[in-house]
């Protein structure tokens, strides 16, 4: 059995993992908006892909 690292132990906690996922989703949404030019024209392309 492989040894678990500190990151694995921390992310095994439900509240920490949920906060991490929420942070990642918000970060991806903001990155798409910045790439998109803050005008939302690529929203339909993002939904399809």
C-alpha positions as CSV (number, residue, x, y, z in Angstrom):
1,X,0.0,0.0,0.0
2,X,1.4,3.4,-1.0
3,X,2.2,6.0,1.7
4,X,-0.2,9.0,1.6
5,X,1.2,12.5,1.6
6,X,0.1,15.5,3.6
7,X,-2.0,16.8,0.7
8,X,-3.9,13.5,0.5
9,X,-4.6,13.6,4.2
10,X,-5.8,17.2,4.1
11,X,-8.0,16.7,1.0
12,X,-9.6,13.7,2.6
13,X,-11.5,16.0,4.9
14,X,-14.9,16.8,3.4
15,X,-15.0,20.5,4.2
16,X,-11.5,21.2,2.9
17,X,-12.2,19.2,-0.3
18,X,-15.5,21.0,-0.9
19,X,-13.8,24.4,-0.5
20,X,-11.0,23.3,-2.8
21,X,-13.4,22.2,-5.5
22,X,-15.4,25.5,-5.2
23,X,-12.2,27.5,-5.5
24,X,-11.2,25.6,-8.6
25,X,-14.6,26.0,-10.3
26,X,-14.7,29.7,-9.6
27,X,-11.1,30.0,-10.8
28,X,-11.9,28.2,-14.1
29,X,-15.0,30.4,-14.6
30,X,-13.0,33.6,-14.1
31,X,-10.2,32.4,-16.4
32,X,-12.7,31.7,-19.2
33,X,-14.2,35.2,-18.7
34,X,-10.8,36.8,-18.9
35,X,-9.9,34.8,-22.0
36,X,-13.3,35.7,-23.4
37,X,-12.9,39.4,-22.9
38,X,-15.5,39.7,-20.1
39,X,-18.3,39.9,-22.6
40,X,-19.7,36.3,-22.5
41,X,-19.7,35.7,-26.3
42,X,-17.9,32.3,-25.9
43,X,-20.4,31.0,-23.3
44,X,-22.2,28.8,-25.8
45,X,-18.9,27.3,-27.0
46,X,-18.0,26.6,-23.4
47,X,-21.3,24.8,-22.7
48,X,-20.9,22.6,-25.8
49,X,-17.3,21.7,-25.1
